[in-house]
């Protein structure tokens, strides 16, 4: 397994995959450590999360540089990602005790009944490369707080990030067996899912990967949470504050070099503001700097791998063949590295690749509609359902729109983003289950019913 710099193509480092015996030993450690870790109080476990937050902030530049070298994230965004990881650690350190407290439920007058939230055991996390620290910490923080132990199978192109995450948690006092990185391939991960020592699986990644994990885990009757990407609509109504909306649209499409599950991908624009919106979008995207992700002035870095750039360009070419027009970009940049320019497609047919598939890169597909009803119909015309946003000066109408979007997270006058305080996840082919908030920390716990009959004691029986 090796990591390569997508801006230059240079190899960074090569890593040895663990042997079968080493994986077996890791599973044994996870099982043994779970007994001790889960027996600690929530407050004790969360103390280590507080320390992890401190260490993350102390090492921000180190970890940001690592992310940028391994997958091309612009350096400023990489620093922000480290800060967000610290935030999620602090959030659960502050709230986990309350979120995991027994829920007392009134039943019979002479009974005491409650629901307790108890950890399941070792949980395997199969994580992607695009937010290599954040997506791991949004799994690790709630699960460690809940008393579970984690096994990380990270994406093969960010092994350095995977090992750094393990190290920072261990440095924060989390026992070695409570969080372990396994630099294994998908075949070994499949075997780990089936192992009796693993109790549950979470995956963030592609739809095919999600189906494979769900099938394997389902055959073993193990709980899964899947976040499988999206083709988020960005609906611009006729009364939208246009200048601000265009500014937000640019970032919503290009954050993380356009490689975000919740990036806006389909821009659905009312005809009254269509020309102005497209003109503003093209102008601002064309002004962005594409280049070295370590340079503070860079807005868009390389795509994470050359093959991903090739897949994106194939989607653009197939969309053009179907009838879409290229208003900006549309060709890989002729330079070293996996660089693809900001691209705008207009007149995109509903059956074109850019309309039906997730475009994981800086490509915006723009659609013109004549009414709010048509906009909502087009927005919901997708097998995916992760996020959606609507832009309007009428907040009541915006909220009605948000409630009618078929997606897991719907925003009014803001681009879709994850927040430790809010549940995150999708519907349909975007997956199931939720991460973050109190909903996320309760995904991998046993919601145990406890019923105590006081009446029997009162009768003297």
DRENNU-225210 format. One line per field, with one value per residue (C-alpha): residue in three letters; x negated, y, z negated. Coordinates in steps of 0.5 Angstrom, whole numbers. Example, Ala and Ser with C-alpha at 12.3 -4.5 7.8 and 13.67 -1.06 7.14 Angstrom:
% residues 2
res <- ALA, SER
c1 <- -25, -27
c2 <- -9, -2
c3 <- -16, -14
***
This chain:
% residues 461
res <- UNK, UNK, UNK, UNK, UNK, UNK, UNK, UNK, UNK, UNK, UNK, UNK, UNK, UNK, UNK, UNK, UNK, UNK, UNK, UNK, UNK, UNK, UNK, UNK, UNK, UNK, UNK, UNK, UNK, UNK, UNK, UNK, UNK, UNK, UNK, UNK, UNK, UNK, UNK, UNK, UNK, UNK, UNK, UNK, UNK, UNK, UNK, UNK, UNK, UNK, UNK, UNK, UNK, UNK, UNK, UNK, UNK, UNK, UNK, UNK, UNK, UNK, UNK, UNK, UNK, UNK, UNK, UNK, UNK, UNK, UNK, UNK, UNK, UNK, UNK, UNK, UNK, UNK, UNK, UNK, UNK, UNK, UNK, UNK, UNK, UNK, UNK, UNK, UNK, UNK, UNK, UNK, UNK, UNK, UNK, UNK, UNK, UNK, UNK, UNK, UNK, UNK, UNK, UNK, UNK, UNK, UNK, UNK, UNK, UNK, UNK, UNK, UNK, UNK, UNK, UNK, UNK, UNK, UNK, UNK, UNK, UNK, UNK, UNK, UNK, UNK, UNK, UNK, UNK, UNK, UNK, UNK, UNK, UNK, UNK, UNK, UNK, UNK, UNK, UNK, UNK, UNK, UNK, UNK, UNK, UNK, UNK, UNK, UNK, UNK, UNK, UNK, UNK, UNK, UNK, UNK, UNK, UNK, UNK, UNK, UNK, UNK, UNK, UNK, UNK, UNK, UNK, UNK, UNK, UNK, UNK, UNK, UNK, UNK, UNK, UNK, UNK, UNK, UNK, UNK, UNK, UNK, UNK, UNK, UNK, UNK, UNK, UNK, UNK, UNK, UNK, UNK, UNK, UNK, UNK, UNK, UNK, UNK, UNK, UNK, UNK, UNK, UNK, UNK, UNK, UNK, UNK, UNK, UNK, UNK, UNK, UNK, UNK, UNK, UNK, UNK, UNK, UNK, UNK, UNK, UNK, UNK, UNK, UNK, UNK, UNK, UNK, UNK, UNK, UNK, UNK, UNK, UNK, UNK, UNK, UNK, UNK, UNK, UNK, UNK, UNK, UNK, UNK, UNK, UNK, UNK, UNK, UNK, UNK, UNK, UNK, UNK, UNK, UNK, UNK, UNK, UNK, UNK, UNK, UNK, UNK, UNK, UNK, UNK, UNK, UNK, UNK, UNK, UNK, UNK, UNK, UNK, UNK, UNK, UNK, UNK, UNK, UNK, UNK, UNK, UNK, UNK, UNK, UNK, UNK, UNK, UNK, UNK, UNK, UNK, UNK, UNK, UNK, UNK, UNK, UNK, UNK, UNK, UNK, UNK, UNK, UNK, UNK, UNK, UNK, UNK, UNK, UNK, UNK, UNK, UNK, UNK, UNK, UNK, UNK, UNK, UNK, UNK, UNK, UNK, UNK, UNK, UNK, UNK, UNK, UNK, UNK, UNK, UNK, UNK, UNK, UNK, UNK, UNK, UNK, UNK, UNK, UNK, UNK, UNK, UNK, UNK, UNK, UNK, UNK, UNK, UNK, UNK, UNK, UNK, UNK, UNK, UNK, UNK, UNK, UNK, UNK, UNK, UNK, UNK, UNK, UNK, UNK, UNK, UNK, UNK, UNK, UNK, UNK, UNK, UNK, UNK, UNK, UNK, UNK, UNK, UNK, UNK, UNK, UNK, UNK, UNK, UNK, UNK, UNK, UNK, UNK, UNK, UNK, UNK, UNK, UNK, UNK, UNK, UNK, UNK, UNK, UNK, UNK, UNK, UNK, UNK, UNK, UNK, UNK, UNK, UNK, UNK, UNK, UNK, UNK, UNK, UNK, UNK, UNK, UNK, UNK, UNK, UNK, UNK, UNK, UNK, UNK, UNK, UNK, UNK, UNK, UNK, UNK, UNK, UNK, UNK, UNK, UNK, UNK, UNK, UNK, UNK, UNK, UNK, UNK, UNK, UNK, UNK, UNK, UNK, UNK, UNK, UNK, UNK, UNK, UNK, UNK, UNK, UNK, UNK, UNK, UNK, UNK, UNK, UNK
c1 <- 0, -3, -1, -2, -2, 4, 1, -6, -5, -11, -10, -10, -11, -10, -7, -6, 0, 1, 1, 7, 4, 3, 10, 13, 8, 12, 19, 17, 14, 21, 25, 21, 20, 28, 29, 24, 26, 34, 33, 31, 35, 38, 34, 27, 28, 30, 24, 19, 23, 22, 15, 15, 18, 13, 7, 11, 10, 3, 2, 6, 1, -2, 4, 6, 0, 1, 8, 6, 0, 4, 10, 9, 14, 12, 8, 13, 19, 14, 13, 21, 22, 17, 21, 27, 25, 23, 30, 33, 29, 31, 38, 39, 34, 39, 46, 45, 46, 53, 54, 53, 57, 62, 69, 74, 81, 88, 91, 95, 96, 92, 87, 80, 78, 73, 69, 61, 56, 50, 44, 44, 37, 32, 34, 31, 31, 29, 28, 26, 21, 24, 24, 19, 19, 26, 30, 26, 27, 34, 35, 29, 32, 39, 37, 31, 35, 41, 36, 35, 28, 26, 23, 21, 20, 18, 18, 12, 9, 9, 5, 1, 7, 10, 4, 4, 11, 9, 3, 7, 12, 7, 3, 9, 10, 14, 12, 9, 14, 20, 18, 14, 12, 11, 8, 12, 15, 23, 22, 19, 24, 30, 27, 27, 34, 36, 31, 35, 31, 34, 41, 42, 40, 40, 38, 38, 36, 39, 46, 43, 38, 44, 48, 43, 42, 49, 50, 44, 46, 53, 51, 48, 54, 50, 52, 49, 50, 48, 47, 46, 46, 51, 53, 55, 60, 58, 65, 65, 72, 74, 73, 67, 61, 57, 50, 50, 53, 48, 42, 45, 46, 38, 36, 42, 39, 32, 30, 25, 24, 31, 30, 35, 41, 46, 43, 48, 48, 55, 56, 64, 65, 72, 72, 73, 66, 63, 58, 56, 54, 50, 47, 44, 43, 38, 35, 33, 31, 27, 23, 21, 14, 13, 6, 1, 6, 0, 0, 5, 7, 10, 18, 18, 12, 12, 17, 14, 12, 11, 17, 22, 20, 21, 28, 30, 28, 32, 38, 37, 36, 42, 47, 44, 46, 53, 54, 51, 47, 40, 40, 34, 28, 29, 22, 17, 11, 5, 0, -3, 2, 9, 12, 19, 22, 28, 33, 40, 45, 52, 58, 57, 62, 65, 62, 55, 49, 49, 56, 56, 50, 46, 40, 35, 31, 31, 37, 43, 50, 55, 62, 67, 74, 80, 84, 83, 86, 82, 76, 78, 80, 73, 69, 73, 71, 65, 64, 60, 62, 57, 57, 61, 61, 66, 65, 70, 72, 79, 76, 83, 83, 76, 78, 84, 79, 74, 80, 81, 74, 73, 66, 63, 61, 65, 62, 65, 60, 54, 50, 51, 46, 45, 45, 44, 50, 55, 56, 52, 54, 59, 64, 65, 59, 55, 55, 59, 57, 55, 48, 47, 52, 55, 58, 51, 48, 54, 54, 49, 52, 56, 63, 64, 71, 71, 77, 78, 84, 85, 92, 89, 85, 91, 95, 90, 89
c2 <- 0, 7, 14, 19, 26, 28, 35, 32, 24, 23, 17, 19, 13, 5, 1, -6, -9, -13, -21, -25, -26, -19, -18, -23, -20, -14, -17, -20, -14, -10, -15, -15, -8, -7, -10, -5, 1, 0, -1, 6, 12, 16, 22, 18, 16, 23, 26, 23, 26, 33, 31, 29, 36, 39, 35, 36, 44, 43, 39, 43, 45, 38, 34, 39, 38, 31, 31, 36, 32, 25, 27, 35, 38, 46, 48, 53, 48, 42, 47, 48, 40, 39, 44, 41, 34, 38, 41, 34, 31, 37, 36, 29, 30, 35, 32, 24, 24, 27, 23, 16, 17, 12, 14, 13, 11, 11, 5, 2, 5, 0, -1, 2, 2, 5, 5, 4, 5, 0, -1, -6, -8, -7, -3, -3, 3, 3, 11, 15, 19, 26, 28, 24, 26, 29, 23, 18, 23, 24, 16, 15, 21, 18, 11, 12, 16, 11, 5, 2, 0, 2, -1, 3, 1, 7, 9, 6, 13, 16, 11, 17, 20, 13, 12, 19, 19, 12, 16, 22, 18, 14, 20, 23, 16, 12, 5, 2, -4, 2, 5, 1, 3, -3, -2, -7, -8, -9, -17, -17, -12, -17, -22, -18, -16, -23, -24, -26, -21, -15, -13, -7, -4, 3, 6, 12, 11, 9, 6, -1, -1, 0, -5, -10, -8, -8, -15, -18, -15, -17, -24, -24, -20, -14, -7, -2, 5, 7, 14, 13, 20, 25, 29, 35, 40, 47, 51, 58, 61, 68, 72, 69, 74, 73, 76, 72, 66, 66, 67, 61, 57, 57, 55, 49, 46, 47, 46, 40, 41, 39, 32, 32, 28, 34, 39, 42, 39, 40, 48, 48, 56, 59, 62, 70, 69, 64, 68, 73, 67, 63, 69, 70, 63, 63, 69, 67, 60, 62, 67, 62, 59, 52, 50, 48, 46, 48, 55, 59, 63, 56, 56, 49, 43, 37, 31, 26, 21, 21, 15, 20, 25, 21, 18, 26, 28, 22, 24, 31, 28, 23, 29, 33, 28, 28, 35, 39, 45, 47, 54, 54, 49, 42, 39, 37, 42, 40, 40, 35, 33, 31, 38, 39, 46, 49, 47, 49, 45, 48, 45, 39, 33, 30, 23, 26, 23, 30, 30, 22, 21, 24, 28, 28, 34, 41, 40, 44, 42, 48, 47, 52, 52, 56, 55, 53, 46, 44, 46, 41, 36, 36, 37, 30, 27, 23, 16, 19, 23, 26, 34, 39, 47, 52, 60, 65, 71, 68, 64, 61, 59, 56, 52, 49, 47, 44, 40, 37, 36, 28, 28, 27, 34, 40, 48, 54, 60, 56, 50, 43, 42, 37, 40, 35, 38, 36, 29, 27, 22, 20, 16, 12, 10, 15, 10, 10, 11, 17, 20, 26, 29, 25, 21, 19, 16, 12, 8, 3, 2, -3, 0, -4, -4, -5, -7, -7, -10, -6, -9, -16, -14, -10, -16, -20, -25
c3 <- 0, 2, 2, 7, 8, 13, 15, 17, 18, 13, 8, 1, -3, -2, -8, -9, -10, -16, -16, -18, -24, -26, -24, -28, -34, -33, -34, -40, -43, -41, -44, -51, -51, -50, -57, -60, -56, -57, -64, -65, -66, -61, -64, -64, -57, -55, -59, -53, -48, -51, -51, -44, -42, -45, -41, -35, -36, -38, -32, -27, -22, -22, -20, -15, -11, -12, -9, -3, -1, -1, 2, 5, 0, 0, -6, -9, -8, -11, -18, -18, -18, -24, -28, -26, -29, -35, -36, -35, -40, -45, -43, -45, -51, -54, -52, -52, -59, -58, -51, -54, -61, -62, -59, -65, -62, -65, -65, -70, -77, -81, -76, -74, -67, -63, -57, -58, -52, -53, -48, -43, -42, -37, -31, -24, -20, -13, -11, -5, -3, -2, -9, -12, -19, -20, -17, -22, -28, -27, -28, -33, -38, -39, -39, -44, -48, -48, -50, -44, -41, -34, -28, -22, -15, -12, -4, -1, 1, -6, -10, -13, -16, -18, -23, -25, -28, -31, -34, -37, -40, -44, -46, -49, -53, -49, -50, -44, -43, -44, -37, -32, -25, -20, -13, -10, -3, -2, -1, -8, -11, -8, -12, -19, -18, -18, -24, -31, -35, -30, -33, -27, -21, -19, -12, -8, -1, 6, 7, 10, 3, -1, 2, 1, -6, -7, -4, -8, -15, -13, -12, -19, -22, -24, -25, -19, -18, -11, -8, 0, 3, 6, 12, 8, 11, 10, 12, 13, 13, 17, 11, 8, 6, 12, 11, 4, 7, 13, 8, 4, 10, 12, 5, 5, 11, 10, 3, 2, 10, 11, 8, 2, 2, 0, 5, 9, 16, 19, 19, 21, 22, 24, 31, 28, 25, 29, 34, 28, 24, 30, 31, 24, 23, 29, 28, 20, 22, 28, 23, 18, 18, 19, 17, 11, 5, 1, 3, -1, 5, 8, 9, 12, 12, 15, 15, 11, 16, 23, 24, 21, 26, 32, 29, 28, 35, 38, 34, 37, 44, 44, 41, 47, 52, 49, 51, 45, 47, 44, 41, 37, 37, 39, 40, 36, 35, 39, 33, 28, 23, 23, 24, 27, 28, 25, 30, 32, 36, 38, 42, 38, 40, 34, 37, 38, 33, 30, 28, 26, 23, 17, 20, 15, 18, 19, 24, 24, 28, 29, 30, 32, 29, 30, 23, 16, 17, 23, 19, 13, 18, 21, 15, 12, 19, 16, 13, 8, 2, -2, -2, 1, 1, 3, 4, 3, -1, -3, -9, -10, -3, -4, -10, -6, -1, -5, -8, -1, 1, 1, -3, -10, -11, -8, -8, -7, -5, -7, -3, -6, -11, -17, -24, -31, -34, -28, -25, -19, -14, -7, -5, 1, 5, 0, -5, -12, -19, -22, -25, -30, -35, -40, -34, -32, -39, -39, -33, -36, -42, -45, -47, -53, -56, -64, -67, -75, -78, -85, -86, -87, -92, -95, -96, -100, -95
***
